[in-house]
C-alpha cells in the first residue's frame, strides 16, 4: 500500500462534506458500486415481487428484507471503498482476494448486530397496546438500546478492514473515541439518514413517472385517483413494493459510504491521521528514491 497515493481528503469533514464525498466517490467508482448493488438488489426485488404477488406479503416484509440484505452489502462496499481510498483498485477481484473469511465473518457479525438492534421491534408488531404505550415502548426499548448498539459497533467493519490493509491503519481506541464523540456521531448519522430518506423519495417518484411516460407502466402516482387506494398501493402492491425496494438499494451505497467517511473524519480529528499518513507517504517516497 502506498500512503502517498491516498485518494480521499484527509482533513476534518462535516456530515455534509461526508455526503458530498460519498456522492463523488460513488460516481468515480460507479461500475463496481453498481455491480455490488445489483448483485443484492436483483434477487431481493425478485423475491419481494413474487412473494407479494402470490403470497400477499406486505410492506413490513419488504422493509425487513431490505434491513437485513443491506448488512452484507455494506460490508462489501466498505471493503472495496477502504482499498480504493488508500491506493488499491476497487474491483471484485481485489475485494475478494485473500479476504473471503474476513468478509464472511464480518457479514455474520453485521447480521447478528442488526438482529439485536431490530429485535425489540417485534415487541411493537406483536403486542396489542395503545398508541401512547407503543410510543413509550419505542423510545424505551428501541431507540436508546438501538442507538447505543449502533454507535458502539457502527465502525467495526471500517476498523477491521483498515487494520487488515495495513498495520499503520490499525487502532485500538475505537470504542473510546466513539464514546467521547457519541453526540457528534448521532448528529451525523441523523443527517445522513434524513438525506437518504429524501433522496429515496425523490428517486422513487422520478422512477415511477419515468416508467409511466416512457413505457406506459403505471406503478404508483398514475394509479392514485378517485378510485385509487393510496395505503393499499403502499402496503401491498407488488410493483410499488418492488420499486420501493429497488430505490432503497440504489440510495443505500451513498449513506454507507458517507458513514465510512465519517469514520475517516473521526480518526483525522482525534488521531491526527492526516499528519501521520503524510509522514508515512513521504517516508515511502524517500525509500523509493533511495
C-alpha positions, 0 to 999 in steps of 0.5 A, spaced: 500 500 500 502 506 498 500 512 503 502 517 498 497 515 493 491 516 498 485 518 494 480 521 499 481 528 503 484 527 509 482 533 513 476 534 518 469 533 514 462 535 516 456 530 515 455 534 509 462 534 506 461 526 508 455 526 503 458 530 498 464 525 498 460 519 498 456 522 492 463 523 488 466 517 490 460 513 488 460 516 481 468 515 480 467 508 482 460 507 479 461 500 475 463 496 481 458 500 486 453 498 481 455 491 480 455 490 488 448 493 488 445 489 483 448 483 485 443 484 492 438 488 489 436 483 483 434 477 487 431 481 493 426 485 488 425 478 485 423 475 491 419 481 494 415 481 487 413 474 487 412 473 494 407 479 494 404 477 488 402 470 490 403 470 497 400 477 499 406 479 503 406 486 505 410 492 506 413 490 513 416 484 509 419 488 504 422 493 509 425 487 513 428 484 507 431 490 505 434 491 513 437 485 513 440 484 505 443 491 506 448 488 512 452 484 507 452 489 502 455 494 506 460 490 508 462 489 501 462 496 499 466 498 505 471 493 503 472 495 496 471 503 498 477 502 504 482 499 498 480 504 493 481 510 498 488 508 500 491 506 493 488 499 491 483 498 485 476 497 487 474 491 483 471 484 485 477 481 484 481 485 489 475 485 494 475 478 494 482 476 494 485 473 500 479 476 504 473 471 503 473 469 511 474 476 513 468 478 509 464 472 511 465 473 518 464 480 518 457 479 514 455 474 520 457 479 525 453 485 521 447 480 521 447 478 528 448 486 530 442 488 526 438 482 529 439 485 536 438 492 534 431 490 530 429 485 535 425 489 540 421 491 534 417 485 534 415 487 541 411 493 537 408 488 531 406 483 536 403 486 542 396 489 542 397 496 546 395 503 545 398 508 541 401 512 547 404 505 550 407 503 543 410 510 543 413 509 550 415 502 548 419 505 542 423 510 545 424 505 551 426 499 548 428 501 541 431 507 540 436 508 546 438 500 546 438 501 538 442 507 538 447 505 543 448 498 539 449 502 533 454 507 535 458 502 539 459 497 533 457 502 527 465 502 525 467 495 526 467 493 519 471 500 517 476 498 523 477 491 521 478 492 514 483 498 515 487 494 520 487 488 515 490 493 509 495 495 513 498 495 520 499 503 520 491 503 519 490 499 525 487 502 532 485 500 538 481 506 541 475 505 537 470 504 542 473 510 546 473 515 541 466 513 539 464 514 546 467 521 547 464 523 540 457 519 541 453 526 540 457 528 534 456 521 531 448 521 532 448 528 529 451 525 523 448 519 522 441 523 523 443 527 517 445 522 513 439 518 514 434 524 513 438 525 506 437 518 504 430 518 506 429 524 501 433 522 496 429 515 496 423 519 495 425 523 490 428 517 486 422 513 487 417 518 484 422 520 478 422 512 477 415 511 477 413 517 472 419 515 468 416 508 467 409 511 466 411 516 460 416 512 457 413 505 457 406 506 459 407 502 466 403 505 471 406 503 478 404 508 483 402 516 482 398 514 475 394 509 479 392 514 485 385 517 483 378 517 485 378 510 485 385 509 487 387 506 494 393 510 496 395 505 503 393 499 499 398 501 493 403 502 499 402 496 503 401 491 498 402 492 491 407 488 488 410 493 483 410 499 488 413 494 493 418 492 488 420 499 486 420 501 493 425 496 494 429 497 488 430 505 490 432 503 497 438 499 494 440 504 489 440 510 495 443 505 500 451 505 497 451 513 498 449 513 506 454 507 507 459 510 504 458 517 507 458 513 514 465 510 512 467 517 511 465 519 517 469 514 520 475 517 516 473 524 519 473 521 526 480 518 526 483 525 522 480 529 528 482 525 534 488 521 531 491 526 527 491 521 521 492 526 516 499 528 519 501 521 520 499 518 513 503 524 510 509 522 514 508 515 512 507 517 504 513 521 504 517 516 508 515 511 502 517 516 497 524 517 500 525 509 500 523 509 493 528 514 491 533 511 495 
